Amino acid sequence: MRLVDLLTSEAILPSLKANTKKQALQELSERAAEISGLPAREIFDALLQRERLGSTGIGNGIAIPHGKLARIKTIFGIFARLERPIEFDALDGAPVDLIFLLITPESSGADHLKALACAARVLRDPSVVATIRSTRDASALYSIIAETSKPHAA
């Protein structure tokens, strides 16, 4: 699985304005609703339900909020670069400025975990993250993600 396979160019938000974790999740839910055709409230509720189990802020300014929904057919993601970092209750206590939202079908099973691992792997690379943080253009961000998620030779 490649991260770029989970994104469309419309799923890249190069300068999301949000002051709180809740506001960021609401904005991302709105974009996910546009992409999926599902109600934004349904998506937002699934994300909040997951956040209640523990923050999806994985550290180093990165969060990977995710939710499973019965009415979607395929896994998809949304990538957002925040205009300024926000408190996200991350594991390391640092504010978050990069968010990869992941929505999967309720029946996705192991594919849900593979998609999460894929996002974490790409966003764990310090050089990729530095490039993303210095880029404000949606198409350039999409290209960076596409380039970094190419399969590596074994």
C-alpha positions in Angstrom: 0.0 0.0 0.0 1.2 3.5 -0.9 0.2 6.7 0.8 -0.4 8.4 -2.6 -3.0 5.7 -3.4 -5.1 7.0 -0.5 -5.1 10.6 -1.6 -6.5 12.7 -4.5 -5.2 16.2 -5.2 -8.4 17.6 -3.7 -7.5 15.8 -0.4 -4.4 18.1 0.2 -5.0 21.1 2.4 -1.8 23.2 2.3 -2.7 25.8 4.9 -5.6 24.7 7.1 -6.8 27.3 9.6 -7.7 25.8 12.9 -7.3 27.0 16.5 -8.2 23.7 18.3 -8.1 20.0 17.8 -11.9 19.9 17.6 -11.9 22.6 14.9 -9.3 20.8 12.9 -11.2 17.6 13.0 -14.4 19.5 12.0 -12.7 21.1 9.0 -11.2 17.8 7.9 -14.6 16.1 8.3 -16.1 18.7 6.0 -13.5 17.9 3.3 -13.9 14.2 3.8 -17.7 14.6 3.4 -17.1 16.4 0.0 -14.8 13.5 -1.1 -17.0 10.7 0.2 -20.5 12.0 -0.1 -21.2 11.1 3.5 -22.4 13.6 6.1 -19.6 15.5 7.8 -21.2 14.9 11.2 -21.0 11.1 10.7 -17.3 11.4 9.9 -16.6 13.9 12.7 -18.4 11.6 15.2 -16.3 8.6 14.1 -13.1 10.6 14.6 -14.1 11.9 18.0 -15.0 8.3 19.1 -11.5 7.2 18.2 -9.9 10.2 19.9 -11.7 9.3 23.1 -9.6 6.1 23.2 -6.4 8.1 23.1 -4.9 10.9 21.1 -3.8 10.1 17.5 -1.1 12.7 17.9 1.9 10.5 17.4 4.6 13.1 18.2 7.0 15.4 16.4 4.0 17.7 15.4 2.2 14.9 13.5 -1.3 13.4 14.1 -3.0 10.6 12.2 -6.7 10.8 13.2 -8.7 7.9 11.8 -12.1 6.4 11.8 -14.0 3.5 10.4 -17.4 4.0 8.7 -19.9 1.4 7.5 -21.1 3.3 4.5 -17.8 3.9 2.7 -16.4 1.4 0.2 -12.7 2.4 -0.1 -10.0 3.7 2.2 -9.1 7.3 1.6 -7.0 10.0 3.3 -6.7 13.8 3.6 -3.5 15.5 4.3 -3.4 18.9 6.0 -0.6 21.3 6.8 -1.8 23.7 9.5 -1.1 27.4 9.3 0.1 27.2 12.9 0.5 24.4 15.3 -2.3 23.4 17.6 -2.6 21.5 20.9 -3.6 17.9 20.0 -2.8 16.0 23.3 0.0 14.3 21.4 2.1 11.5 23.0 5.1 13.8 23.3 3.1 16.9 24.4 4.2 18.9 21.3 1.7 20.8 19.3 0.6 19.4 15.9 1.0 21.1 12.5 0.7 18.1 10.1 -2.4 15.9 10.0 -3.1 12.8 7.9 -6.7 11.9 8.3 -7.6 8.3 7.4 -11.1 7.0 6.8 -11.6 3.3 6.2 -14.6 1.0 5.7 -15.8 -0.7 8.9 -14.9 -4.1 7.3 -11.4 -3.0 6.3 -9.6 -5.2 8.9 -5.9 -5.4 8.3 -6.0 -2.8 5.5 -6.9 -0.2 8.1 -3.7 -1.1 10.0 -1.6 -1.2 6.8 -2.8 2.3 5.8 -2.0 3.7 9.3 1.5 2.1 9.1 2.0 3.5 5.7 1.1 7.1 6.8 3.3 6.7 9.9 6.3 5.4 7.9 6.2 8.4 5.4 5.7 11.0 8.2 8.4 9.5 10.3 11.1 10.5 7.8 12.6 13.8 9.1 13.7 14.9 5.6 10.2 14.4 4.2 8.6 16.2 7.1 11.0 19.1 6.8 10.2 19.4 3.0 6.4 19.2 3.7 6.7 21.9 6.4 8.5 24.2 4.0 5.9 23.7 1.2 2.7 25.7 1.0 1.5 24.6 -2.4 -1.1 21.8 -2.7 0.2 20.3 -5.9 3.8 20.4 -4.6 2.7 18.7 -1.3 0.9 16.0 -3.4 4.1 15.5 -5.4 6.2 15.1 -2.3 3.8 12.5 -0.9 3.7 10.7 -4.2 7.5 10.7 -4.5 8.1 9.4 -0.9 5.5 6.7 -1.2 6.9 5.0 -4.2 7.7 1.3 -3.4 11.3 0.7 -2.5 13.4 -2.0 -4.0 13.9 -5.0 -1.7 
